[in-house]
Amino acid sequence: MLLWKTRLARRETTLQANKIIGWVGAAFFEDYLNQLPEAKLLHDPSVTVEPARFRLDQLTGDQIATIVREIVSRPSLRQHFDIKIPRALVDEGALPEEFLFNDNASSVRNLPTDKSISLTASSKEHRDGTLIHITAVSAKELRSNSEAWVEACCQLGEIALTQEDDKTFAKALQAMNEAIDLSLVQIANFCLLIIEANKKHGLPIRQAIGWALPSVGLPRDTEFFSNSKSFAQAVRPWRAAFDKLASNRLPLLKYQKPNGQALDVAEMQQRLDENLPDIEPDIREVLQRFINGSIDDIETIQELAELEWEKDNVHLIFDRPKEKLQGLAATTLQFFADVCDAEDALSDEWRLHLEDLKTREKRSEWNDEDKQFFDLHRHYLEQDKKLYTRWEKAVFGQPIDCKDFLEGLVSATYQLLAGQEDIRGERYLKVSVNKGRKAWLEQINHDVMSYFSLMYQGVYALMGEQIVWSSSLKNTALADILFAYDDFLAPHKQRAGKKFKAVTSTAKAALQIKFEVSLMERDSQANETALKKIQLIWNYTPSHIGMSLADDLGRLLEKGGVACTQVYRRIVSKKGGVQSVSLDDVSTLEATFSVVFRTLCQELHSTDSEDITSWPHSTLTTHSSNCNQASH
């Protein structure tokens, strides 16, 4: 496959690919030492083991040198190594003399050592029978250690990933290595682009992976892996996606069709000519150079790979023509003409604005007036869910999906701040939710809102004036809804009386809150400017145990103090096996009150209540013959 000459020299980074490879190589040996029976070897120099002999096999001189330097730079590793690298395999001055010798790797086998590891190196040219007695550490072994590559990215690139993103990144690397035959340099360059995507462009890990694809010979497609539900911590979906990319797109940049036939130049030219109005002039030039080029034009191929596959319409010169989706502006005009219930909902001024947008949207040119149009007409657009979703994507870009609101808010803040210019005034976040009073009271799940209020009220108290919580409701602050929902709901319950019915729907809309998070700046004259805006979507999983958190705490407080309660796990799973407990799946627990799975507090009888009132801290215990329990 093509060996990509990525333009790292022109990018703002001081890291080198070999430095990352060196880190991964050192991690390989660190893992080996940690897996020895003497588990405390790295921390207890007095512990000794039988020496192991390793050779860095068929790596480049620079890679050998950087792995050795990384090992030597870690005192906890250095003390366990006896290093003898054949002088002929590395450049002069690449390593200190104490680590070099004039013989080949075979001779190391018989050299005595008092260290835990004897390390040498071998080349492709040096192959004899004695080398089989020295364990080879080749590119294959280093490629397979996905966790080490992730750690190298985070440590050397100084990027902070959540534990979930760490695991997601590792699974993606594993799948990519299984699907595509990559060199160590390609993987290292891929990691460098991940660092750049995250630090410079503020991309979360899934989008960063799509952005970094040119380093492994694939066209850039930032949004390809953006679905957090599909691409999480399971290898299979990642492997299927990379297999698809490798079979369908990898050949294209080698001037081949997926079936191995050569690309038809005339066909590509025809498709380019047919789609000229949808392609930016500077992108046309790159596509034209690619069509006129050949597999030897590495620079041109790399330029094409660094364009966005979908956003820049690169795919149009390769794909068969498809029925084009009507433009957003044209669809919106048609909606107001044929679908919208309200008459005169669209003024002449905004009609002209949409006519102008027809031209601008082809160039992906969006302005503040587009956002203003969406804000003013969103309650009309909600009649067409698909159209409303397209407007949300145009105004906010790719939304951030999260199950933990705090984690999502941190990710949104990071993306809003990434790439921003110097601060010229006071900056703060503005968080708003486009919901009317009826939606808050009659459409969203009440238990979910109680959980959210209880779980995240500390965010409101902690952030203070750094976050402005904005509501479209008159006389009601958004913070009073989000963080004191039961108080907000109480008057409605009182008015409804016996007719009040709690919303228990588990439909997606009832379990979801869409936040609009804006980075605001206030200058010395108190003028406020929205610098950037992003959409944050918080989702609740209905099977999660938190649905009854507020009720459980209420029962405990009602009975007078601290209590210890017990619930029991199901013995047999739905598939007939032994059931394990999961707080993400309440069906793994036995129901309390006969029907409620989510509560961890058993019903307290009057005798229990009397006991509690007589004790400042009491323990409540329910009994069963089943000793497998989950404690609150």
Secondary structure as a PSIPRED ss2 file (coil, helix, strand):
# PSIPRED VFORMAT (PSIPRED V4.0)

   1 M C   1.000  0.000  0.000
   2 L C   1.000  0.000  0.000
   3 L C   1.000  0.000  0.000
   4 W C   1.000  0.000  0.000
   5 K C   1.000  0.000  0.000
   6 T C   1.000  0.000  0.000
   7 R C   1.000  0.000  0.000
   8 L H   0.000  1.000  0.000
   9 A H   0.000  1.000  0.000
  10 R H   0.000  1.000  0.000
  11 R C   1.000  0.000  0.000
  12 E C   1.000  0.000  0.000
  13 T C   1.000  0.000  0.000
  14 T C   1.000  0.000  0.000
  15 L C   1.000  0.000  0.000
  16 Q C   1.000  0.000  0.000
  17 A H   0.000  1.000  0.000
  18 N H   0.000  1.000  0.000
  19 K H   0.000  1.000  0.000
  20 I H   0.000  1.000  0.000
  21 I H   0.000  1.000  0.000
  22 G H   0.000  1.000  0.000
  23 W H   0.000  1.000  0.000
  24 V H   0.000  1.000  0.000
  25 G H   0.000  1.000  0.000
  26 A H   0.000  1.000  0.000
  27 A H   0.000  1.000  0.000
  28 F H   0.000  1.000  0.000
  29 F H   0.000  1.000  0.000
  30 E H   0.000  1.000  0.000
  31 D H   0.000  1.000  0.000
  32 Y H   0.000  1.000  0.000
  33 L H   0.000  1.000  0.000
  34 N H   0.000  1.000  0.000
  35 Q C   1.000  0.000  0.000
  36 L C   1.000  0.000  0.000
  37 P C   1.000  0.000  0.000
  38 E C   1.000  0.000  0.000
  39 A C   1.000  0.000  0.000
  40 K C   1.000  0.000  0.000
  41 L H   0.000  1.000  0.000
  42 L H   0.000  1.000  0.000
  43 H H   0.000  1.000  0.000
  44 D C   1.000  0.000  0.000
  45 P C   1.000  0.000  0.000
  46 S C   1.000  0.000  0.000
  47 V C   1.000  0.000  0.000
  48 T C   1.000  0.000  0.000
  49 V C   1.000  0.000  0.000
  50 E C   1.000  0.000  0.000
  51 P C   1.000  0.000  0.000
  52 A E   0.000  0.000  1.000
  53 R E   0.000  0.000  1.000
  54 F E   0.000  0.000  1.000
  55 R E   0.000  0.000  1.000
  56 L E   0.000  0.000  1.000
  57 D E   0.000  0.000  1.000
  58 Q C   1.000  0.000  0.000
  59 L C   1.000  0.000  0.000
  60 T C   1.000  0.000  0.000
  61 G H   0.000  1.000  0.000
  62 D H   0.000  1.000  0.000
  63 Q H   0.000  1.000  0.000
  64 I H   0.000  1.000  0.000
  65 A H   0.000  1.000  0.000
  66 T H   0.000  1.000  0.000
  67 I H   0.000  1.000  0.000
  68 V H   0.000  1.000  0.000
  69 R H   0.000  1.000  0.000
  70 E H   0.000  1.000  0.000
  71 I H   0.000  1.000  0.000
  72 V H   0.000  1.000  0.000
  73 S C   1.000  0.000  0.000
  74 R C   1.000  0.000  0.000
  75 P H   0.000  1.000  0.000
  76 S H   0.000  1.000  0.000
  77 L H   0.000  1.000  0.000
  78 R H   0.000  1.000  0.000
  79 Q C   1.000  0.000  0.000
  80 H C   1.000  0.000  0.000
  81 F E   0.000  0.000  1.000
  82 D E   0.000  0.000  1.000
  83 I E   0.000  0.000  1.000
  84 K C   1.000  0.000  0.000
  85 I E   0.000  0.000  1.000
  86 P E   0.000  0.000  1.000
  87 R H   0.000  1.000  0.000
  88 A H   0.000  1.000  0.000
  89 L H   0.000  1.000  0.000
  90 V C   1.000  0.000  0.000
  91 D C   1.000  0.000  0.000
  92 E C   1.000  0.000  0.000
  93 G C   1.000  0.000  0.000
  94 A C   1.000  0.000  0.000
  95 L C   1.000  0.000  0.000
  96 P C   1.000  0.000  0.000
  97 E H   0.000  1.000  0.000
  98 E H   0.000  1.000  0.000
  99 F H   0.000  1.000  0.000
 100 L E   0.000  0.000  1.000
 101 F E   0.000  0.000  1.000
 102 N C   1.000  0.000  0.000
 103 D C   1.000  0.000  0.000
 104 N C   1.000  0.000  0.000
 105 A H   0.000  1.000  0.000
 106 S H   0.000  1.000  0.000
 107 S H   0.000  1.000  0.000
 108 V H   0.000  1.000  0.000
 109 R H   0.000  1.000  0.000
 110 N H   0.000  1.000  0.000
 111 L C   1.000  0.000  0.000
 112 P C   1.000  0.000  0.000
 113 T C   1.000  0.000  0.000
 114 D C   1.000  0.000  0.000
 115 K C   1.000  0.000  0.000
 116 S C   1.000  0.000  0.000
 117 I E   0.000  0.000  1.000
 118 S E   0.000  0.000  1.000
 119 L E   0.000  0.000  1.000
 120 T E   0.000  0.000  1.000
 121 A E   0.000  0.000  1.000
 122 S E   0.000  0.000  1.000
 123 S C   1.000  0.000  0.000
 124 K C   1.000  0.000  0.000
 125 E C   1.000  0.000  0.000
 126 H C   1.000  0.000  0.000
 127 R C   1.000  0.000  0.000
 128 D C   1.000  0.000  0.000
 129 G H   0.000  1.000  0.000
 130 T H   0.000  1.000  0.000
 131 L H   0.000  1.000  0.000
 132 I H   0.000  1.000  0.000
 133 H H   0.000  1.000  0.000
 134 I C   1.000  0.000  0.000
 135 T E   0.000  0.000  1.000
 136 A E   0.000  0.000  1.000
 137 V E   0.000  0.000  1.000
 138 S C   1.000  0.000  0.000
 139 A H   0.000  1.000  0.000
 140 K H   0.000  1.000  0.000
 141 E H   0.000  1.000  0.000
 142 L H   0.000  1.000  0.000
 143 R H   0.000  1.000  0.000
 144 S C   1.000  0.000  0.000
 145 N C   1.000  0.000  0.000
 146 S H   0.000  1.000  0.000
 147 E H   0.000  1.000  0.000
 148 A H   0.000  1.000  0.000
 149 W H   0.000  1.000  0.000
 150 V H   0.000  1.000  0.000
 151 E H   0.000  1.000  0.000
 152 A H   0.000  1.000  0.000
 153 C H   0.000  1.000  0.000
 154 C H   0.000  1.000  0.000
 155 Q H   0.000  1.000  0.000
 156 L H   0.000  1.000  0.000
 157 G H   0.000  1.000  0.000
 158 E C   1.000  0.000  0.000
 159 I C   1.000  0.000  0.000
 160 A C   1.000  0.000  0.000
 161 L C   1.000  0.000  0.000
 162 T C   1.000  0.000  0.000
 163 Q H   0.000  1.000  0.000
 164 E H   0.000  1.000  0.000
 165 D H   0.000  1.000  0.000
 166 D H   0.000  1.000  0.000
 167 K H   0.000  1.000  0.000
 168 T H   0.000  1.000  0.000
 169 F H   0.000  1.000  0.000
 170 A H   0.000  1.000  0.000
 171 K H   0.000  1.000  0.000
 172 A H   0.000  1.000  0.000
 173 L H   0.000  1.000  0.000
 174 Q H   0.000  1.000  0.000
 175 A H   0.000  1.000  0.000
 176 M H   0.000  1.000  0.000
 177 N H   0.000  1.000  0.000
 178 E H   0.000  1.000  0.000
 179 A H   0.000  1.000  0.000
 180 I C   1.000  0.000  0.000
 181 D C   1.000  0.000  0.000
 182 L C   1.000  0.000  0.000
 183 S C   1.000  0.000  0.000
 184 L H   0.000  1.000  0.000
 185 V H   0.000  1.000  0.000
 186 Q H   0.000  1.000  0.000
 187 I H   0.000  1.000  0.000
 188 A H   0.000  1.000  0.000
 189 N H   0.000  1.000  0.000
 190 F H   0.000  1.000  0.000
 191 C H   0.000  1.000  0.000
 192 L H   0.000  1.000  0.000
 193 L H   0.000  1.000  0.000
 194 I H   0.000  1.000  0.000
 195 I H   0.000  1.000  0.000
 196 E H   0.000  1.000  0.000
 197 A H   0.000  1.000  0.000
 198 N H   0.000  1.000  0.000
 199 K H   0.000  1.000  0.000
 200 K C   1.000  0.000  0.000
 201 H C   1.000  0.000  0.000
 202 G C   1.000  0.000  0.000
 203 L C   1.000  0.000  0.000
 204 P C   1.000  0.000  0.000
 205 I H   0.000  1.000  0.000
 206 R H   0.000  1.000  0.000
 207 Q H   0.000  1.000  0.000
 208 A H   0.000  1.000  0.000
 209 I H   0.000  1.000  0.000
 210 G H   0.000  1.000  0.000
 211 W H   0.000  1.000  0.000
 212 A C   1.000  0.000  0.000
 213 L H   0.000  1.000  0.000
 214 P H   0.000  1.000  0.000
 215 S H   0.000  1.000  0.000
 216 V H   0.000  1.000  0.000
 217 G C   1.000  0.000  0.000
 218 L C   1.000  0.000  0.000
 219 P C   1.000  0.000  0.000
 220 R E   0.000  0.000  1.000
 221 D C   1.000  0.000  0.000
 222 T C   1.000  0.000  0.000
 223 E C   1.000  0.000  0.000
 224 F C   1.000  0.000  0.000
 225 F C   1.000  0.000  0.000
 226 S C   1.000  0.000  0.000
 227 N C   1.000  0.000  0.000
 228 S C   1.000  0.000  0.000
 229 K C   1.000  0.000  0.000
 230 S C   1.000  0.000  0.000
 231 F C   1.000  0.000  0.000
 232 A C   1.000  0.000  0.000
 233 Q C   1.000  0.000  0.000
 234 A C   1.000  0.000  0.000
 235 V H   0.000  1.000  0.000
 236 R H   0.000  1.000  0.000
 237 P H   0.000  1.000  0.000
 238 W H   0.000  1.000  0.000
 239 R H   0.000  1.000  0.000
 240 A H   0.000  1.000  0.000
 241 A H   0.000  1.000  0.000
 242 F H   0.000  1.000  0.000
 243 D H   0.000  1.000  0.000
 244 K H   0.000  1.000  0.000
 245 L H   0.000  1.000  0.000
 246 A H   0.000  1.000  0.000
 247 S H   0.000  1.000  0.000
 248 N H   0.000  1.000  0.000
 249 R C   1.000  0.000  0.000
 250 L C   1.000  0.000  0.000
 251 P H   0.000  1.000  0.000
 252 L H   0.000  1.000  0.000
 253 L H   0.000  1.000  0.000
 254 K H   0.000  1.000  0.000
 255 Y C   1.000  0.000  0.000
 256 Q E   0.000  0.000  1.000
 257 K C   1.000  0.000  0.000
 258 P C   1.000  0.000  0.000
 259 N C   1.000  0.000  0.000
 260 G C   1.000  0.000  0.000
 261 Q C   1.000  0.000  0.000
 262 A E   0.000  0.000  1.000
 263 L C   1.000  0.000  0.000
 264 D C   1.000  0.000  0.000
 265 V H   0.000  1.000  0.000
 266 A H   0.000  1.000  0.000
 267 E H   0.000  1.000  0.000
 268 M H   0.000  1.000  0.000
 269 Q H   0.000  1.000  0.000
 270 Q H   0.000  1.000  0.000
 271 R H   0.000  1.000  0.000
 272 L H   0.000  1.000  0.000
 273 D H   0.000  1.000  0.000
 274 E H   0.000  1.000  0.000
 275 N C   1.000  0.000  0.000
 276 L H   0.000  1.000  0.000
 277 P H   0.000  1.000  0.000
 278 D H   0.000  1.000  0.000
 279 I C   1.000  0.000  0.000
 280 E C   1.000  0.000  0.000
 281 P H   0.000  1.000  0.000
 282 D H   0.000  1.000  0.000
 283 I H   0.000  1.000  0.000
 284 R H   0.000  1.000  0.000
 285 E H   0.000  1.000  0.000
 286 V H   0.000  1.000  0.000
 287 L H   0.000  1.000  0.000
 288 Q H   0.000  1.000  0.000
 289 R H   0.000  1.000  0.000
 290 F H   0.000  1.000  0.000
 291 I H   0.000  1.000  0.000
 292 N H   0.000  1.000  0.000
 293 G C   1.000  0.000  0.000
 294 S C   1.000  0.000  0.000
 295 I C   1.000  0.000  0.000
 296 D C   1.000  0.000  0.000
 297 D C   1.000  0.000  0.000
 298 I H   0.000  1.000  0.000
 299 E H   0.000  1.000  0.000
 300 T H   0.000  1.000  0.000
 301 I H   0.000  1.000  0.000
 302 Q H   0.000  1.000  0.000
 303 E H   0.000  1.000  0.000
 304 L H   0.000  1.000  0.000
 305 A H   0.000  1.000  0.000
 306 E C   1.000  0.000  0.000
 307 L C   1.000  0.000  0.000
 308 E E   0.000  0.000  1.000
 309 W C   1.000  0.000  0.000
 310 E C   1.000  0.000  0.000
 311 K C   1.000  0.000  0.000
 312 D C   1.000  0.000  0.000
 313 N C   1.000  0.000  0.000
 314 V H   0.000  1.000  0.000
 315 H H   0.000  1.000  0.000
 316 L H   0.000  1.000  0.000
 317 I H   0.000  1.000  0.000
 318 F C   1.000  0.000  0.000
 319 D C   1.000  0.000  0.000
 320 R C   1.000  0.000  0.000
 321 P C   1.000  0.000  0.000
 322 K C   1.000  0.000  0.000
 323 E C   1.000  0.000  0.000
 324 K C   1.000  0.000  0.000
 325 L C   1.000  0.000  0.000
 326 Q C   1.000  0.000  0.000
 327 G C   1.000  0.000  0.000
 328 L H   0.000  1.000  0.000
 329 A H   0.000  1.000  0.000
 330 A H   0.000  1.000  0.000
 331 T H   0.000  1.000  0.000
 332 T H   0.000  1.000  0.000
 333 L H   0.000  1.000  0.000
 334 Q H   0.000  1.000  0.000
 335 F H   0.000  1.000  0.000
 336 F H   0.000  1.000  0.000
 337 A H   0.000  1.000  0.000
 338 D H   0.000  1.000  0.000
 339 V C   1.000  0.000  0.000
 340 C C   1.000  0.000  0.000
 341 D C   1.000  0.000  0.000
 342 A C   1.000  0.000  0.000
 343 E C   1.000  0.000  0.000
 344 D C   1.000  0.000  0.000
 345 A C   1.000  0.000  0.000
 346 L C   1.000  0.000  0.000
 347 S C   1.000  0.000  0.000
 348 D H   0.000  1.000  0.000
 349 E H   0.000  1.000  0.000
 350 W H   0.000  1.000  0.000
 351 R H   0.000  1.000  0.000
 352 L H   0.000  1.000  0.000
 353 H H   0.000  1.000  0.000
 354 L H   0.000  1.000  0.000
 355 E H   0.000  1.000  0.000
 356 D H   0.000  1.000  0.000
 357 L H   0.000  1.000  0.000
 358 K H   0.000  1.000  0.000
 359 T H   0.000  1.000  0.000
 360 R H   0.000  1.000  0.000
 361 E H   0.000  1.000  0.000
 362 K H   0.000  1.000  0.000
 363 R H   0.000  1.000  0.000
 364 S C   1.000  0.000  0.000
 365 E C   1.000  0.000  0.000
 366 W C   1.000  0.000  0.000
 367 N C   1.000  0.000  0.000
 368 D H   0.000  1.000  0.000
 369 E H   0.000  1.000  0.000
 370 D H   0.000  1.000  0.000
 371 K H   0.000  1.000  0.000
 372 Q H   0.000  1.000  0.000
 373 F H   0.000  1.000  0.000
 374 F H   0.000  1.000  0.000
 375 D H   0.000  1.000  0.000
 376 L H   0.000  1.000  0.000
 377 H H   0.000  1.000  0.000
 378 R H   0.000  1.000  0.000
 379 H H   0.000  1.000  0.000
 380 Y H   0.000  1.000  0.000
 381 L H   0.000  1.000  0.000
 382 E C   1.000  0.000  0.000
 383 Q C   1.000  0.000  0.000
 384 D C   1.000  0.000  0.000
 385 K H   0.000  1.000  0.000
 386 K H   0.000  1.000  0.000
 387 L H   0.000  1.000  0.000
 388 Y H   0.000  1.000  0.000
 389 T H   0.000  1.000  0.000
 390 R H   0.000  1.000  0.000
 391 W H   0.000  1.000  0.000
 392 E H   0.000  1.000  0.000
 393 K H   0.000  1.000  0.000
 394 A H   0.000  1.000  0.000
 395 V H   0.000  1.000  0.000
 396 F H   0.000  1.000  0.000
 397 G C   1.000  0.000  0.000
 398 Q C   1.000  0.000  0.000
 399 P C   1.000  0.000  0.000
 400 I E   0.000  0.000  1.000
 401 D E   0.000  0.000  1.000
 402 C E   0.000  0.000  1.000
 403 K C   1.000  0.000  0.000
 404 D C   1.000  0.000  0.000
 405 F H   0.000  1.000  0.000
 406 L H   0.000  1.000  0.000
 407 E H   0.000  1.000  0.000
 408 G H   0.000  1.000  0.000
 409 L H   0.000  1.000  0.000
 410 V H   0.000  1.000  0.000
 411 S H   0.000  1.000  0.000
 412 A H   0.000  1.000  0.000
 413 T H   0.000  1.000  0.000
 414 Y H   0.000  1.000  0.000
 415 Q H   0.000  1.000  0.000
 416 L H   0.000  1.000  0.000
 417 L H   0.000  1.000  0.000
 418 A C   1.000  0.000  0.000
 419 G C   1.000  0.000  0.000
 420 Q C   1.000  0.000  0.000
 421 E C   1.000  0.000  0.000
 422 D C   1.000  0.000  0.000
 423 I C   1.000  0.000  0.000
 424 R C   1.000  0.000  0.000
 425 G C   1.000  0.000  0.000
 426 E E   0.000  0.000  1.000
 427 R E   0.000  0.000  1.000
 428 Y E   0.000  0.000  1.000
 429 L E   0.000  0.000  1.000
 430 K E   0.000  0.000  1.000
 431 V E   0.000  0.000  1.000
 432 S E   0.000  0.000  1.000
 433 V E   0.000  0.000  1.000
 434 N C   1.000  0.000  0.000
 435 K C   1.000  0.000  0.000
 436 G C   1.000  0.000  0.000
 437 R H   0.000  1.000  0.000
 438 K H   0.000  1.000  0.000
 439 A H   0.000  1.000  0.000
 440 W H   0.000  1.000  0.000
 441 L H   0.000  1.000  0.000
 442 E H   0.000  1.000  0.000
 443 Q C   1.000  0.000  0.000
 444 I C   1.000  0.000  0.000
 445 N C   1.000  0.000  0.000
 446 H H   0.000  1.000  0.000
 447 D H   0.000  1.000  0.000
 448 V H   0.000  1.000  0.000
 449 M H   0.000  1.000  0.000
 450 S H   0.000  1.000  0.000
 451 Y H   0.000  1.000  0.000
 452 F H   0.000  1.000  0.000
 453 S H   0.000  1.000  0.000
 454 L H   0.000  1.000  0.000
 455 M H   0.000  1.000  0.000
 456 Y H   0.000  1.000  0.000
 457 Q H   0.000  1.000  0.000
 458 G H   0.000  1.000  0.000
 459 V H   0.000  1.000  0.000
 460 Y H   0.000  1.000  0.000
 461 A H   0.000  1.000  0.000
 462 L H   0.000  1.000  0.000
 463 M H   0.000  1.000  0.000
 464 G H   0.000  1.000  0.000
 465 E H   0.000  1.000  0.000
 466 Q H   0.000  1.000  0.000
 467 I E   0.000  0.000  1.000
 468 V E   0.000  0.000  1.000
 469 W E   0.000  0.000  1.000
 470 S E   0.000  0.000  1.000
 471 S E   0.000  0.000  1.000
 472 S C   1.000  0.000  0.000
 473 L C   1.000  0.000  0.000
 474 K C   1.000  0.000  0.000
 475 N C   1.000  0.000  0.000
 476 T C   1.000  0.000  0.000
 477 A C   1.000  0.000  0.000
 478 L H   0.000  1.000  0.000
 479 A H   0.000  1.000  0.000
 480 D H   0.000  1.000  0.000
 481 I H   0.000  1.000  0.000
 482 L H   0.000  1.000  0.000
 483 F C   1.000  0.000  0.000
 484 A C   1.000  0.000  0.000
 485 Y H   0.000  1.000  0.000
 486 D H   0.000  1.000  0.000
 487 D H   0.000  1.000  0.000
 488 F H   0.000  1.000  0.000
 489 L H   0.000  1.000  0.000
 490 A H   0.000  1.000  0.000
 491 P H   0.000  1.000  0.000
 492 H H   0.000  1.000  0.000
 493 K H   0.000  1.000  0.000
 494 Q H   0.000  1.000  0.000
 495 R H   0.000  1.000  0.000
 496 A H   0.000  1.000  0.000
 497 G H   0.000  1.000  0.000
 498 K H   0.000  1.000  0.000
 499 K H   0.000  1.000  0.000
 500 F C   1.000  0.000  0.000
 501 K C   1.000  0.000  0.000
 502 A C   1.000  0.000  0.000
 503 V C   1.000  0.000  0.000
 504 T C   1.000  0.000  0.000
 505 S C   1.000  0.000  0.000
 506 T C   1.000  0.000  0.000
 507 A C   1.000  0.000  0.000
 508 K H   0.000  1.000  0.000
 509 A H   0.000  1.000  0.000
 510 A H   0.000  1.000  0.000
 511 L H   0.000  1.000  0.000
 512 Q E   0.000  0.000  1.000
 513 I E   0.000  0.000  1.000
 514 K E   0.000  0.000  1.000
 515 F E   0.000  0.000  1.000
 516 E E   0.000  0.000  1.000
 517 V E   0.000  0.000  1.000
 518 S E   0.000  0.000  1.000
 519 L E   0.000  0.000  1.000
 520 M E   0.000  0.000  1.000
 521 E E   0.000  0.000  1.000
 522 R E   0.000  0.000  1.000
 523 D C   1.000  0.000  0.000
 524 S C   1.000  0.000  0.000
 525 Q C   1.000  0.000  0.000
 526 A C   1.000  0.000  0.000
 527 N C   1.000  0.000  0.000
 528 E E   0.000  0.000  1.000
 529 T E   0.000  0.000  1.000
 530 A E   0.000  0.000  1.000
 531 L E   0.000  0.000  1.000
 532 K E   0.000  0.000  1.000
 533 K E   0.000  0.000  1.000
 534 I E   0.000  0.000  1.000
 535 Q E   0.000  0.000  1.000
 536 L E   0.000  0.000  1.000
 537 I E   0.000  0.000  1.000
 538 W E   0.000  0.000  1.000
 539 N E   0.000  0.000  1.000
 540 Y C   1.000  0.000  0.000
 541 T C   1.000  0.000  0.000
 542 P C   1.000  0.000  0.000
 543 S C   1.000  0.000  0.000
 544 H C   1.000  0.000  0.000
 545 I H   0.000  1.000  0.000
 546 G H   0.000  1.000  0.000
 547 M H   0.000  1.000  0.000
 548 S H   0.000  1.000  0.000
 549 L H   0.000  1.000  0.000
 550 A H   0.000  1.000  0.000
 551 D H   0.000  1.000  0.000
 552 D H   0.000  1.000  0.000
 553 L H   0.000  1.000  0.000
 554 G H   0.000  1.000  0.000
 555 R H   0.000  1.000  0.000
 556 L H   0.000  1.000  0.000
 557 L H   0.000  1.000  0.000
 558 E H   0.000  1.000  0.000
 559 K C   1.000  0.000  0.000
 560 G C   1.000  0.000  0.000
 561 G C   1.000  0.000  0.000
 562 V C   1.000  0.000  0.000
 563 A C   1.000  0.000  0.000
 564 C C   1.000  0.000  0.000
 565 T C   1.000  0.000  0.000
 566 Q E   0.000  0.000  1.000
 567 V E   0.000  0.000  1.000
 568 Y E   0.000  0.000  1.000
 569 R E   0.000  0.000  1.000
 570 R C   1.000  0.000  0.000
 571 I C   1.000  0.000  0.000
 572 V E   0.000  0.000  1.000
 573 S C   1.000  0.000  0.000
 574 K C   1.000  0.000  0.000
 575 K C   1.000  0.000  0.000
 576 G C   1.000  0.000  0.000
 577 G C   1.000  0.000  0.000
 578 V E   0.000  0.000  1.000
 579 Q C   1.000  0.000  0.000
 580 S C   1.000  0.000  0.000
 581 V C   1.000  0.000  0.000
 582 S C   1.000  0.000  0.000
 583 L C   1.000  0.000  0.000
 584 D C   1.000  0.000  0.000
 585 D C   1.000  0.000  0.000
 586 V H   0.000  1.000  0.000
 587 S H   0.000  1.000  0.000
 588 T H   0.000  1.000  0.000
 589 L E   0.000  0.000  1.000
 590 E C   1.000  0.000  0.000
 591 A C   1.000  0.000  0.000
 592 T E   0.000  0.000  1.000
 593 F C   1.000  0.000  0.000
 594 S C   1.000  0.000  0.000
 595 V C   1.000  0.000  0.000
 596 V E   0.000  0.000  1.000
 597 F C   1.000  0.000  0.000
 598 R C   1.000  0.000  0.000
 599 T C   1.000  0.000  0.000
 600 L C   1.000  0.000  0.000
 601 C C   1.000  0.000  0.000
 602 Q C   1.000  0.000  0.000
 603 E C   1.000  0.000  0.000
 604 L C   1.000  0.000  0.000
 605 H C   1.000  0.000  0.000
 606 S H   0.000  1.000  0.000
 607 T H   0.000  1.000  0.000
 608 D H   0.000  1.000  0.000
 609 S H   0.000  1.000  0.000
 610 E H   0.000  1.000  0.000
 611 D H   0.000  1.000  0.000
 612 I H   0.000  1.000  0.000
 613 T H   0.000  1.000  0.000
 614 S C   1.000  0.000  0.000
 615 W C   1.000  0.000  0.000
 616 P C   1.000  0.000  0.000
 617 H C   1.000  0.000  0.000
 618 S C   1.000  0.000  0.000
 619 T C   1.000  0.000  0.000
 620 L C   1.000  0.000  0.000
 621 T C   1.000  0.000  0.000
 622 T C   1.000  0.000  0.000
 623 H C   1.000  0.000  0.000
 624 S C   1.000  0.000  0.000
 625 S C   1.000  0.000  0.000
 626 N C   1.000  0.000  0.000
 627 C C   1.000  0.000  0.000
 628 N C   1.000  0.000  0.000
 629 Q E   0.000  0.000  1.000
 630 A E   0.000  0.000  1.000
 631 S E   0.000  0.000  1.000
 632 H C   1.000  0.000  0.000
